[in-house]
Amino acid sequence: MSSSTGIETTTKLADPGPPGPAAATASAIARILTFDIAGLFGVVPFLIFALLFLIVPTLYLVAGAFFDKAGNFTLHNFAELSEPTIVSAYVISIKVSAASAGVGVLVGFLLALSVGRGGLPSWIRSTAMTFSGVTSNFAGIPLAFAFLSTFGRLGLVTIILRTVLGIDIYRYGFNILSFWGLTLTYLYFQIPLMVLIIMPAIDGMKAEWNEAAETLGATRLQFWRYVGLPVLWPNILGTLALLFANSFGAIATAYALTGSSLNIVPILLYAQIRGDVLHNENLGAALALGMVMITGLTNLVYIIFRTRAERWLK
């Protein structure tokens, strides 16, 4: 007994214990310096892509916004952003983005719930996810042409409603080249994008939560009111911000669909950079910088809410 105790005491005294702050810092620096070279080469294409298509263009916009045509430093470009036409363009763009994002989140969430937790056959889920993956990336001139052919004055749906049901949607105020026409067009890719983003969050909800609620006598409505929606709420708000940024920066669909009939920031920006009459590249850079700030803010909101949502869905 005494020899065993002596051995244990000697072992405890010989134990150096946890490393101190200096040793931990040296170990962390060593791990940083001994990174995997092969892993770094795998990130190089992404870094080059981000540098060429994100960092350099953003720096070019920032530089151009603070200079005039003669190359002199000025703040006049930002002062012109307060003109009524430009303010109106920002307001309309924000309204279109908010409307398409709000309706897209609502409809997409209900669709994702039906597909993910509605007890439907598995082939419906796979079909819906495949369709959402395709349509969420379908935009630009083809999408504008599709909606003009469907809901234009001579579109297929417009003619069917007029000849079969006697309903002339244009007589009731609808116009595909208007605010609601552009919002409806944006919903074609906003709703599928919502389904793709929110579906993993819905799948991440634990079955034990529903079982515990049923054991305590809660109805399905009470479960979603007190458990389901509070858990998914940060994810829903984050996706709302992401959909807002997605529609706020879209230009190809809006320009091909409405041309100059709807004054939104992307079209006004295009006119300043490529137009013959409203040609002022430096003012266009200021407009683009304002769009970058708005979309950056919304993406920051998305990241914050996404981080909070991941705590519950791990």
C-alpha positions as CSV (number, residue, x, y, z in Angstrom):
1,M,0.0,0.0,0.0
2,S,2.7,2.5,1.0
3,S,4.8,1.8,-2.1
4,S,1.8,2.2,-4.4
5,T,1.0,5.5,-2.8
6,G,4.5,6.7,-3.2
7,I,4.5,5.8,-6.9
8,E,1.2,7.7,-7.4
9,T,2.6,10.8,-5.6
10,T,5.7,10.7,-7.7
11,T,3.7,10.4,-10.9
12,K,1.5,13.4,-9.9
13,L,4.6,15.5,-9.1
14,A,6.1,14.6,-12.5
15,D,3.0,15.7,-14.4
16,P,3.7,19.0,-16.1
17,G,0.0,19.9,-16.2
18,P,-1.7,22.0,-18.9
19,P,0.5,24.2,-21.0
20,G,0.8,27.9,-20.1
21,P,-0.4,30.8,-22.3
22,A,3.0,31.2,-24.0
23,A,3.1,27.5,-24.9
24,A,-0.5,27.5,-26.2
25,T,0.2,30.6,-28.3
26,A,3.4,29.0,-29.8
27,S,1.4,25.8,-30.6
28,A,-1.3,27.9,-32.4
29,I,1.3,29.7,-34.4
30,A,2.9,26.4,-35.3
31,R,-0.4,25.0,-36.6
32,I,-1.0,28.2,-38.7
33,L,2.5,28.0,-40.2
34,T,2.3,24.3,-41.0
35,F,-1.0,24.5,-43.1
36,D,-1.6,22.0,-45.8
37,I,-0.2,23.4,-49.1
38,A,-2.4,21.1,-51.2
39,G,-5.5,22.5,-49.3
40,L,-4.4,26.0,-50.1
41,F,-4.2,25.3,-53.8
42,G,-7.8,24.1,-53.6
43,V,-8.9,27.6,-52.4
44,V,-6.9,29.5,-55.0
45,P,-9.6,29.4,-57.7
46,F,-12.2,30.8,-55.2
47,L,-9.8,33.6,-54.1
48,I,-9.1,34.5,-57.8
49,F,-12.8,34.5,-58.6
50,A,-13.6,36.7,-55.5
51,L,-10.7,39.1,-56.4
52,L,-11.7,39.5,-60.0
53,F,-15.5,39.7,-59.7
54,L,-16.1,41.0,-56.2
55,I,-13.2,42.8,-54.6
56,V,-11.7,44.7,-57.6
57,P,-15.1,45.8,-59.1
58,T,-16.2,47.0,-55.6
59,L,-13.0,49.0,-55.2
60,Y,-13.4,50.4,-58.7
61,L,-16.9,51.6,-57.8
62,V,-15.7,53.2,-54.5
63,A,-13.0,55.0,-56.4
64,G,-15.2,56.2,-59.2
65,A,-17.9,57.5,-56.9
66,F,-15.6,60.0,-55.4
67,F,-14.3,61.5,-58.6
68,D,-15.8,63.6,-61.5
69,K,-15.3,63.1,-65.2
70,A,-12.1,65.2,-65.1
71,G,-10.6,63.0,-62.4
72,N,-10.9,65.5,-59.5
73,F,-12.0,64.4,-56.1
74,T,-15.6,65.4,-55.4
75,L,-18.7,64.6,-53.3
76,H,-21.1,65.9,-55.9
77,N,-22.0,62.4,-57.1
78,F,-23.4,61.6,-53.7
79,A,-25.2,65.0,-53.5
80,E,-27.0,64.1,-56.8
81,L,-28.4,60.9,-55.1
82,S,-30.9,63.2,-53.3
83,E,-32.5,64.2,-56.6
84,P,-36.3,63.3,-56.8
85,T,-35.8,60.9,-59.7
86,I,-33.0,58.9,-58.0
87,V,-34.8,58.9,-54.7
88,S,-38.0,57.6,-56.4
89,A,-35.9,54.9,-58.1
90,Y,-34.6,53.7,-54.7
91,V,-38.0,53.8,-53.2
92,I,-39.6,51.8,-56.0
93,S,-36.7,49.3,-56.0
94,I,-37.1,48.8,-52.2
95,K,-40.9,48.3,-52.6
96,V,-40.5,45.8,-55.4
97,S,-37.9,43.9,-53.4
98,A,-39.9,43.9,-50.2
99,A,-43.1,42.8,-51.9
100,S,-41.4,40.0,-53.9
101,A,-39.4,38.9,-50.8
102,G,-42.4,39.0,-48.5
103,V,-44.8,37.0,-50.8
104,G,-41.9,34.7,-51.8
105,V,-41.2,33.9,-48.1
106,L,-44.8,33.2,-47.3
107,V,-45.7,31.1,-50.3
108,G,-42.3,29.3,-50.3
109,F,-42.5,28.5,-46.6
110,L,-46.0,27.0,-46.9
111,L,-44.9,25.0,-50.0
112,A,-41.8,23.7,-48.1
113,L,-43.9,22.7,-45.1
114,S,-46.3,20.8,-47.4
115,V,-43.4,19.0,-49.2
116,G,-41.2,18.4,-46.1
117,R,-43.7,17.6,-43.4
118,G,-47.0,17.1,-45.1
119,G,-46.7,13.3,-45.4
120,L,-46.6,13.4,-49.2
121,P,-45.0,10.7,-51.3
122,S,-41.2,11.0,-51.7
123,W,-41.3,11.5,-55.4
124,I,-43.3,14.7,-54.9
125,R,-40.5,16.1,-52.7
126,S,-37.8,15.1,-55.1
127,T,-39.7,16.6,-58.0
128,A,-40.4,19.9,-56.1
129,M,-36.8,20.2,-55.1
130,T,-35.5,19.6,-58.6
131,F,-38.0,22.1,-60.0
132,S,-37.0,24.7,-57.4
133,G,-33.3,24.2,-58.2
134,V,-34.0,24.9,-61.9
135,T,-36.5,27.8,-61.6
136,S,-34.5,29.6,-58.8
137,N,-31.8,30.2,-61.5
138,F,-34.1,31.0,-64.4
139,A,-34.0,34.8,-64.9
140,G,-33.0,37.4,-67.3
141,I,-34.4,37.8,-70.9
142,P,-35.9,34.3,-71.1
143,L,-38.0,34.8,-68.0
144,A,-39.1,38.3,-69.2
145,F,-40.2,36.8,-72.5
146,A,-42.0,33.9,-70.8
147,F,-44.1,36.3,-68.7
148,L,-44.8,38.6,-71.6
149,S,-46.0,35.6,-73.6
150,T,-48.1,34.5,-70.6
151,F,-49.5,37.7,-69.0
152,G,-48.9,40.3,-71.7
153,R,-51.8,42.0,-73.5
154,L,-51.7,39.2,-76.1
155,G,-50.4,36.6,-73.7
156,L,-51.8,33.1,-73.4
157,V,-53.4,33.5,-70.0
158,T,-54.7,37.0,-70.8
159,I,-56.5,35.7,-73.9
160,I,-57.9,32.6,-72.2
161,L,-59.3,34.7,-69.3
162,R,-60.8,37.2,-71.8
163,T,-62.3,34.7,-74.2
164,V,-63.4,31.9,-71.9
165,L,-64.3,33.7,-68.6
166,G,-64.9,37.2,-70.0
167,I,-62.3,38.7,-67.6
168,D,-60.0,41.3,-69.0
169,I,-57.2,41.7,-66.4
170,Y,-55.9,44.8,-68.1
171,R,-59.2,46.5,-67.8
172,Y,-59.1,45.9,-64.1
173,G,-55.7,47.7,-63.8
174,F,-53.2,44.9,-64.2
175,N,-50.1,45.6,-66.4
176,I,-47.1,43.3,-66.7
177,L,-45.0,46.4,-67.2
178,S,-46.0,47.9,-63.9
179,F,-44.9,47.5,-60.2
180,W,-47.0,44.4,-59.6
181,G,-46.1,42.9,-63.0
182,L,-42.4,43.0,-62.1
183,T,-43.2,41.7,-58.6
184,L,-45.1,38.8,-60.1
185,T,-42.2,38.0,-62.4
186,Y,-39.7,38.1,-59.6
187,L,-41.8,35.6,-57.6
188,Y,-41.0,33.0,-60.2
189,F,-37.5,32.6,-58.8
190,Q,-38.1,34.0,-55.3
191,I,-40.5,31.2,-54.2
192,P,-38.2,28.3,-55.3
193,L,-35.2,30.0,-53.7
194,M,-37.2,30.2,-50.4
195,V,-38.0,26.5,-50.7
196,L,-34.4,25.6,-51.2
197,I,-33.1,27.6,-48.3
198,I,-35.8,26.8,-45.7
199,M,-36.1,23.1,-46.5
200,P,-32.9,22.1,-44.6
201,A,-34.1,24.1,-41.5
202,I,-37.5,22.3,-41.7
203,D,-35.7,18.9,-42.0
204,G,-33.5,19.8,-39.0
205,M,-36.4,20.1,-36.6
206,K,-36.3,17.2,-34.2
207,A,-39.2,14.7,-34.2
208,E,-38.9,14.6,-30.4
209,W,-40.3,18.1,-30.2
210,N,-43.5,17.2,-31.9
211,E,-43.8,14.0,-29.9
212,A,-43.3,15.9,-26.6
213,A,-45.9,18.4,-27.7
214,E,-48.4,15.7,-28.5
215,T,-47.7,14.0,-25.2
216,L,-48.5,17.2,-23.4
217,G,-51.8,17.5,-25.3
218,A,-50.8,20.2,-27.7
219,T,-52.6,20.4,-31.1
220,R,-50.7,20.8,-34.4
221,L,-51.5,24.5,-34.4
222,Q,-50.2,25.0,-30.9
223,F,-47.0,23.2,-31.8
224,W,-46.3,25.5,-34.7
225,R,-47.3,28.6,-32.7
226,Y,-45.2,27.9,-29.6
227,V,-42.4,25.6,-30.9
228,G,-42.1,25.4,-34.7
229,L,-42.3,29.0,-35.7
230,P,-40.2,30.4,-32.8
231,V,-37.4,27.9,-33.8
232,L,-37.7,28.7,-37.5
233,W,-38.3,32.4,-37.1
234,P,-34.6,33.5,-37.2
235,N,-34.2,31.4,-40.4
236,I,-37.3,32.9,-41.9
237,L,-36.2,36.5,-41.2
238,G,-32.7,35.7,-42.6
239,T,-34.1,34.3,-45.8
240,L,-36.4,37.3,-46.1
241,A,-33.3,39.5,-46.1
242,L,-31.6,37.3,-48.6
243,L,-34.6,37.3,-51.0
244,F,-34.7,41.1,-50.6
245,A,-31.1,41.4,-51.7
246,N,-31.6,38.9,-54.5
247,S,-34.4,41.0,-56.1
248,F,-32.9,44.4,-55.3
249,G,-29.8,43.7,-57.5
250,A,-31.6,42.0,-60.4
251,I,-31.4,44.0,-63.7
252,A,-31.6,41.7,-66.7
253,T,-35.2,40.6,-66.0
254,A,-36.4,44.1,-65.1
255,Y,-34.7,45.7,-68.1
256,A,-36.0,43.1,-70.6
257,L,-39.5,43.2,-69.2
258,T,-40.2,46.9,-68.5
259,G,-37.4,48.8,-70.3
260,S,-37.6,52.4,-69.1
261,S,-41.3,52.3,-68.2
262,L,-40.5,51.5,-64.5
263,N,-37.9,53.7,-62.8
264,I,-35.9,51.3,-60.6
265,V,-32.2,51.7,-59.5
266,P,-30.7,48.9,-61.7
267,I,-32.3,50.4,-64.8
268,L,-31.2,53.9,-63.9
269,L,-27.7,52.7,-63.2
270,Y,-27.6,51.0,-66.6
271,A,-28.7,54.3,-68.2
272,Q,-25.9,56.2,-66.5
273,I,-23.2,53.8,-67.5
274,R,-24.3,52.6,-71.0
275,G,-26.9,55.2,-72.0
276,D,-26.5,58.0,-74.6
277,V,-28.5,60.7,-72.8
278,L,-28.0,60.0,-69.1
279,H,-24.3,59.1,-69.4
280,N,-22.4,59.8,-66.2
281,E,-20.2,56.9,-65.1
282,N,-19.3,58.5,-61.8
283,L,-22.9,59.1,-60.8
284,G,-23.5,55.4,-61.8
285,A,-20.7,54.4,-59.5
286,A,-22.4,56.3,-56.7
287,L,-25.7,54.6,-57.5
288,A,-24.0,51.2,-57.5
289,L,-22.2,52.0,-54.2
290,G,-25.6,52.7,-52.7
291,M,-26.9,49.4,-53.9
292,V,-23.9,47.6,-52.6
293,M,-24.4,49.2,-49.1
294,I,-28.1,48.1,-49.1
295,T,-27.5,44.6,-50.3
296,G,-24.5,44.3,-47.9
297,L,-26.7,45.3,-45.0
298,T,-29.4,42.8,-45.9
299,N,-26.8,40.0,-46.3
300,L,-25.4,40.9,-42.9
301,V,-28.9,40.6,-41.4
302,Y,-29.2,37.2,-43.1
303,I,-25.8,36.0,-41.6
304,I,-26.8,37.2,-38.1
305,F,-30.2,35.4,-38.2
306,R,-28.7,32.3,-39.8
307,T,-26.2,32.0,-37.0
308,R,-28.9,32.3,-34.4
309,A,-31.0,29.7,-36.1
310,E,-28.2,27.1,-36.3
311,R,-28.1,26.9,-32.5
312,W,-31.5,25.2,-32.5
313,L,-31.1,23.0,-35.6
314,K,-27.8,21.3,-34.8
